[in-house]
């Protein structure tokens, strides 16, 4: 175990300090990325899963290439589990030298093949064979027999064990400490093309001591590791049903931050969930549970935000503009602005800001309610004129609100003199020409985005538009 480094799956991955390949090319999008930034901006578990995909696609449809020579590259991990990109071939044409003098086949011959029939390897196979044979739902159980491709007679693999199971034909491989990623990727591709499932099993698993080869299997298998040990084998034989031990991560969401812990259980093979496309088999759906946690959190945040919006609008609609707000109303407003601060929204904090919010709330709420709010007017069109006269920075928001809430016909009916139509046309032209008076107030934009997101999003789009950038 000396020298192994085990990473927290949720920690950010770490690149090597001085990679030979400093820039990579995304062959699908055509974008260039700094290699160290590409690595360090990803969670460890997700980068390892992506590393498997990168290696699997290397032969037929490479995902990334060297930024200097355009040679396809794949992701490699050092002994310290720091990552870097390596050329798939080294011909001397690129100044970035990423491969050793020994070829992959030579290294594999030295390390992998020498251990295939180790005692540990034979023990895993023996347990697998016993467990499968104990379950009458399994048949055609074979050990170290060639699996010839149904599509290409020249293509074949020799899995440790294969059997016809409840999931169809399944190949079982014992994971060794020297199982190269290209071996994993090549076998996954082979069995996927066969419409079959490949399952990697281990003799034991310690979540606090994981080699890179184990992480490659773990994070590409929905954060599940399957183990066949003596206890599960004995249970299979006594029950007549194939059992394995599953180790998996369980996600938790605490104050919006994802954490997880390890769990394990003995499960019946037939109760696993599988995905042929991803060549995965799991007892606990880590990815699905993570998505569910985030979705539930999102729904809860939306509910709380919706409730706060309703409280703010209800408070504003109930305000008496003719007399000073009573102390209780002031306290209520302070409580609402405090809740806004808790959502990361800047509340009114000074007279200028308070005045701007007053105009914004009166204008947009009047459009929403289709009647004057906050001012002693009789008609909605008077509110529109008041906004343009006293709050020109909110004229655009008022215009969007009138359209969003379906007020055009009402305004047209109230505009008997045609003054508003002429004024609106002039304002639109002035906005197009870059009149600074009508530049939306960015200080109140977070408030608008929160309370009236349907209007705020239109203002935000306007501010980010090329027209706004060049004219205002």
C-alpha positions in Angstrom: 0.0 0.0 0.0 3.0 2.3 0.3 3.0 5.2 -2.1 -0.7 5.0 -3.0 -2.7 8.3 -2.9 -6.5 8.1 -2.4 -8.5 11.2 -3.4 -11.8 12.6 -2.1 -14.2 11.9 -5.1 -15.7 15.4 -4.6 -12.4 17.3 -4.5 -11.1 19.1 -7.6 -8.7 17.1 -9.7 -5.0 18.2 -9.7 -2.8 18.4 -12.8 0.9 17.7 -12.8 3.0 20.9 -12.2 4.7 21.0 -15.6 2.9 19.0 -18.2 4.5 18.4 -21.6 1.2 19.1 -23.4 0.1 22.6 -22.1 -2.9 23.1 -24.5 -5.5 20.7 -25.9 -7.9 21.0 -28.8 -11.5 19.9 -28.4 -12.0 18.0 -31.7 -15.8 18.5 -31.6 -16.1 22.2 -30.8 -12.8 23.3 -32.2 -12.0 25.1 -28.9 -8.5 25.2 -27.3 -8.2 24.7 -23.6 -5.3 25.1 -21.2 -4.6 21.5 -20.1 -4.0 22.3 -16.4 -7.2 24.5 -16.3 -9.2 21.8 -18.0 -8.1 19.3 -15.3 -8.2 21.5 -12.2 -11.8 22.8 -12.9 -13.3 19.4 -12.7 -14.3 17.2 -9.8 -12.1 14.2 -9.3 -14.9 11.6 -9.8 -16.1 13.3 -12.9 -12.7 13.7 -14.5 -11.9 10.0 -13.9 -15.2 9.0 -15.6 -14.4 11.4 -18.5 -10.9 9.9 -18.7 -12.5 6.5 -19.4 -14.6 8.0 -22.1 -11.6 9.8 -23.7 -9.6 6.5 -23.7 -12.6 4.5 -25.1 -13.0 6.9 -28.0 -9.3 7.3 -28.8 -9.2 4.7 -31.6 -12.3 5.6 -33.7 -13.4 9.1 -32.7 -10.8 11.0 -30.6 -12.2 13.7 -28.4 -9.1 15.8 -27.8 -5.8 16.5 -29.6 -2.5 18.1 -28.8 -2.7 21.9 -29.3 0.7 21.9 -31.0 0.6 18.9 -33.4 -3.0 17.9 -33.4 -2.1 14.3 -32.5 -5.0 12.7 -30.5 -4.4 12.6 -26.8 -5.7 10.8 -23.8 -5.7 11.5 -20.0 -3.1 9.9 -17.8 -2.6 9.9 -14.1 0.7 9.9 -12.2 1.3 7.8 -9.1 0.2 10.7 -7.1 -3.1 10.8 -9.1 -2.2 14.1 -10.8 -3.3 14.2 -14.4 -1.8 15.1 -17.7 -2.4 14.5 -21.4 -0.3 12.1 -23.5 0.0 11.6 -27.2 -1.5 8.4 -28.5 1.6 8.0 -30.6 5.1 9.7 -30.4 6.8 10.2 -33.8 9.2 13.0 -32.9 7.3 15.7 -34.8 6.0 17.5 -31.7 8.2 19.3 -29.1 6.0 17.8 -26.4 7.4 14.4 -25.5 4.9 12.4 -23.4 5.8 8.7 -23.8 8.5 6.5 -22.3 10.8 4.4 -24.4 8.8 1.3 -23.6 5.6 0.8 -25.5 2.3 0.1 -23.9 2.5 -3.5 -25.1 5.9 -3.9 -23.6 4.8 -2.5 -20.3 1.7 -4.8 -20.3 3.9 -7.8 -21.1 6.0 -7.0 -18.1 3.2 -6.2 -15.6 -0.2 -7.3 -16.7 0.3 -10.7 -18.3 2.6 -11.8 -15.5 -0.2 -11.4 -13.0 -3.2 -12.8 -14.8 -2.9 -16.2 -13.2 -1.8 -15.0 -9.8 -3.3 -16.7 -6.7 -5.6 -13.7 -6.1 -6.8 -13.8 -9.7 -7.5 -17.5 -9.6 -9.4 -17.1 -6.3 -11.7 -14.4 -7.8 -12.5 -16.7 -10.8 -13.1 -19.6 -8.5 -15.6 -17.7 -6.4 -17.3 -16.3 -9.5 -17.8 -19.8 -10.9 -19.1 -21.2 -7.6 -21.5 -18.3 -7.2 -22.8 -18.5 -10.8 -23.2 -22.2 -10.7 -25.2 -22.1 -7.4 -28.0 -20.1 -9.1 -30.1 -22.1 -11.6 -31.1 -19.0 -13.5 -27.5 -18.9 -14.9 -26.4 -21.2 -17.6 -23.6 -21.7 -20.1 -21.0 -20.8 -17.5 -17.5 -20.8 -19.0 -14.0 -19.9 -17.8 -11.2 -18.6 -19.9 -13.1 -19.3 -23.2 -12.9 -17.1 -26.2 -15.9 -14.8 -27.0 -16.0 -14.4 -30.7 -17.6 -11.3 -32.1 -20.9 -11.9 -33.9 -20.2 -9.0 -36.1 -16.5 -9.5 -36.9 -15.1 -13.1 -36.8 -11.5 -11.6 -36.4 -12.5 -9.8 -33.2 -12.5 -11.8 -30.0 -12.0 -11.5 -26.2 -11.3 -14.0 -23.5 -13.1 -13.0 -20.4 -12.2 -14.6 -17.0 -15.8 -16.0 -16.8 -18.8 -15.7 -19.0 -22.4 -16.9 -18.5 -26.0 -16.6 -19.7 -27.8 -14.7 -16.9 -31.0 -12.8 -16.2 -29.4 -9.9 -18.1 -28.4 -12.0 -21.1 -24.9 -13.0 -21.8 -22.5 -11.4 -19.4 -18.7 -11.3 -19.3 -17.0 -11.1 -15.9 -13.5 -9.8 -15.4 -11.4 -9.8 -12.2 -10.0 -6.4 -11.7 -6.2 -6.5 -11.1 -4.0 -3.7 -9.8 -2.3 -3.5 -13.2 -5.4 -3.4 -15.4 -4.6 -0.7 -17.8 -7.2 1.8 -18.8 -6.9 0.9 -22.5 -7.7 -2.7 -21.6 -10.8 -1.5 -19.7 -11.8 0.8 -22.6 -11.2 -1.8 -25.3 -13.3 -4.5 -23.5 -16.1 -2.1 -22.8 -16.3 -1.2 -26.5 -16.2 -4.9 -27.6 -19.0 -6.0 -25.3 -21.1 -3.0 -26.1 -20.9 -3.7 -29.8 -22.0 -7.3 -28.9 -25.0 -6.1 -27.1 -23.7 -7.7 -24.0 -22.6 -6.6 -20.6 -19.1 -6.5 -19.1 -18.9 -6.6 -15.3 -15.7 -6.1 -13.3 -15.4 -7.7 -9.9 -12.9 -7.4 -7.1 -11.9 -9.6 -4.3 -12.1 -6.8 -1.8 -12.5 -3.0 -1.6 -11.3 -0.3 0.8 -12.8 3.1 0.0 -9.9 4.7 1.8 -7.3 3.0 -0.2 -8.1 3.1 -3.9 -5.6 2.7 -6.8 -6.1 4.7 -10.0 -7.1 1.4 -11.7 -9.9 1.0 -9.2 -11.1 4.6 -9.6 -11.3 4.1 -13.3 -13.8 1.3 -12.7 -15.6 3.0 -9.8 -16.4 6.4 -11.4 -17.4 4.9 -14.8 -19.7 2.5 -13.0 -22.0 5.0 -11.3 -19.7 5.0 -8.2 -20.3 1.3 -7.5 -17.7 -1.4 -7.0 -18.8 -5.1 -7.0 -17.0 -7.6 -4.9 -17.2 -11.4 -4.8 -15.8 -12.6 -1.5 -16.0 -15.8 0.5 -19.1 -14.5 2.4 -21.1 -13.7 -0.7 -20.0 -17.0 -2.3 -21.2 -19.0 0.7 -24.5 -17.1 0.7 -24.9 -17.8 -3.0 -24.4 -21.5 -2.5 -26.6 -21.7 0.5 -29.5 -19.7 -1.0 -29.3 -20.9 -4.6 -29.1 -17.2 -5.8 -26.0 -15.3 -7.0 -25.0 -12.6 -4.5 -22.3 -9.9 -4.6 -21.2 -7.2 -2.2 -21.7 -3.7 -3.5 -19.7 -0.7 -2.2 -21.0 2.7 -3.3 -21.1 6.3 -2.5 -24.3 7.9 -1.1 -24.7 11.6 -1.8 -26.0 14.2 0.7 -26.8 17.8 0.2 -26.0 20.1 3.1 -26.8 23.8 2.6 -26.5 23.5 -1.1 -23.1 21.7 -0.9 -22.8 18.1 -2.1 -21.1 15.6 0.3 -21.1 11.9 0.4 -20.3 8.8 2.5 -19.6 5.2 1.7 -22.0 2.3 2.2 -22.1 -1.3 1.3 -24.6 -4.1 1.1 -24.9 -7.7 -0.1 -27.2 -7.7 -3.1 -28.6 -10.4 -5.4 -27.1 -10.2 -8.9 -30.6 -10.1 -10.5 -31.4 -7.0 -8.5 -28.7 -4.9 -10.0 -29.5 -2.1 -12.4 -27.6 -2.2 -15.7 -26.9 0.0 -18.7 -25.5 -1.6 -21.8 -24.5 1.7 -23.4 -22.4 2.8 -20.4 -21.4 -0.8 -19.6 -22.3 -0.3 -16.0 -24.1 -2.3 -13.3 -25.0 -0.9 -9.9 -26.8 -1.5 -6.7 -27.2 2.1 -5.8 -27.9 4.9 -8.3 -25.5 7.5 -7.2 -25.9 9.7 -10.2 -29.7 9.5 -10.1 -29.8 10.2 -6.4 -27.5 13.2 -6.9 -29.7 14.6 -9.6 -32.8 14.0 -7.4 -31.2 15.9 -4.4 -30.3 18.9 -6.6 -33.7 18.8 -8.2 -35.5 18.7 -4.9 -33.3 21.5 -3.6 -34.0 23.6 -6.7 -37.8 23.1 -6.3 -37.5 24.1 -2.6 -35.5 27.2 -3.5 -38.1 28.1 -6.2 -40.9 27.6 -3.7 -39.2 29.9 -1.1 -38.4 32.5 -3.8 -42.0 32.4 -5.1 -43.4 32.8 -1.5 -41.1 35.8 -0.9 -42.1 37.4 -4.2 -45.7 37.0 -3.2 -45.1 38.5 0.2 -43.2 41.5 -1.3 -46.0 42.2 -3.9 -48.8 41.7 -1.3 -47.0 44.1 1.0 -46.7 46.7 -1.8 -50.3 46.3 -2.9 -51.5 46.9 0.7 -49.4 50.0 1.3 -51.2 53.3 2.0 -49.4 55.9 0.0 -51.4 58.8 1.5 -50.0 58.5 5.0 -46.6 57.5 6.4 -46.2 53.8 6.8 -46.9 52.7 10.4 -44.0 51.3 12.3 -45.3 47.7 11.8 -45.3 48.2 8.1 -41.7 49.5 8.2 -40.7 46.5 10.3 -42.4 44.2 7.8 -40.5 45.8 4.9 -37.2 45.5 6.7 -37.9 41.8 7.3 -38.6 41.3 3.6 -35.4 43.1 2.6 -33.5 41.0 5.1 -34.9 37.9 3.4 -33.8 39.3 0.1 -30.3 39.7 1.4 -30.4 36.1 2.4 -31.1 35.2 -1.3 -28.1 37.3 -2.3 -30.3 40.2 -3.7 -29.3 43.7 -2.9 -32.2 45.4 -1.0 -33.0 49.1 -0.9 -30.3 50.6 1.4 -30.5 54.4 0.8 -32.9 57.1 -0.3 -31.9 57.0 -4.0 -32.1 53.2 -4.1 -35.4 53.3 -2.2 -36.9 55.8 -4.6 -35.8 53.8 -7.6 -37.4 50.6 -6.2 -40.6 52.6 -5.4 -40.9 53.7 -9.1 -40.1 50.2 -10.2 -42.6 48.5 -8.0 -45.4 51.0 -8.7 -44.8 50.8 -12.5 -44.4 47.0 -12.9 -47.2 46.1 -10.4 -49.5 48.6 -12.1 -49.0 46.8 -15.4 -49.4 43.4 -13.8 -52.7 44.5 -12.0 -53.8 46.6 -15.0 -54.6 49.5 -12.6 -52.6 52.2 -10.9 -50.7 51.1 -7.9 -48.9 53.5 -5.5 -50.1 56.7 -7.1 -53.4 58.5 -7.0 -54.2 58.0 -10.7 -57.3 56.7 -12.4 -55.8 55.1 -15.4 -52.9 52.9 -16.2 -51.7 55.2 -18.9 -51.0 57.8 -16.3 -48.7 55.5 -14.6 -46.8 54.9 -17.8 -46.4 58.7 -18.3 -45.3 59.1 -14.7 -42.6 56.5 -15.1 -41.3 58.2 -18.2 -41.3 61.6 -16.5 -39.9 60.7 -13.1 -38.2 57.4 -13.6 -36.8 57.2 -17.2 -34.4 54.5 -16.1 -37.4 52.3 -15.7 -39.1 53.2 -19.0 -37.8 50.1 -20.7 -39.0 47.8 -17.8 -42.4 49.5 -18.0 -42.6 48.9 -21.7 -41.7 45.2 -21.3 -44.2 44.9 -18.4 -47.1 46.4 -20.5 -46.4 43.9 -23.2 -45.7 40.9 -20.9 -48.9 41.4 -18.9 -51.1 42.1 -22.0 -51.8 45.8 -21.5 -51.5 47.0 -25.1 -55.2 47.1 -25.8 -56.0 48.8 -22.5 -53.3 51.5 -23.0 -54.5 52.0 -26.6 -58.1 52.5 -25.4 -56.9 55.0 -22.7 -54.7 56.9 -25.2 -57.5 58.9 -26.7 -55.2 61.8 -27.7 -52.5 59.6 -29.2 -49.9 61.2 -26.9 -48.7 57.9 -25.5 -48.3 56.3 -28.8 -46.2 59.2 -30.1 -44.1 59.3 -26.8 -43.5 55.5 -26.9 -42.3 55.7 -30.4 -39.9 58.6 -29.5 -38.6 56.7 -26.5 -37.9 53.6 -28.5 -36.0 55.7 -31.1 -34.0 57.4 -28.3 -33.1 54.0 -26.8 -32.0 52.8 -30.2 -29.8 55.9 -30.5 -28.3 55.4 -27.0 -30.0 58.0 -24.9 -28.4 57.6 -21.5 -31.6 58.7 -19.7 -33.2 55.4 -20.6 -30.3 53.2 -19.7 -31.8 50.6 -17.3 -30.8 51.0 -13.7 -28.3 48.2 -13.1 -28.3 48.8 -9.3 -32.0 47.7 -9.1 -31.6 44.9 -11.7 -31.0 42.2 -9.1 -34.2 43.3 -7.2 -36.1 43.3 -10.5 -34.7 39.9 -11.6 -35.9 38.4 -8.3 -39.3 40.0 -7.8 -40.3 40.1 -11.5 -38.0 37.5 -13.2 -40.1 37.6 -16.4 -39.3 41.4 -16.8 -35.8 41.3 -15.3 -34.7 38.7 -17.8 -35.7 40.9 -20.7 -33.8 43.9 -19.2 -30.7 41.7 -18.6 -30.9 40.4 -22.2 -31.1 44.0 -23.4 -28.1 45.1 -21.4 -26.0 42.2 -22.7 -27.0 42.7 -26.3 -24.6 44.0 -28.9 -26.9 47.1 -29.3 -26.6 48.0 -25.6 -22.9 47.4 -25.6 -22.2 49.6 -28.6 -24.8 52.3 -28.1 -25.2 52.8 -24.4 
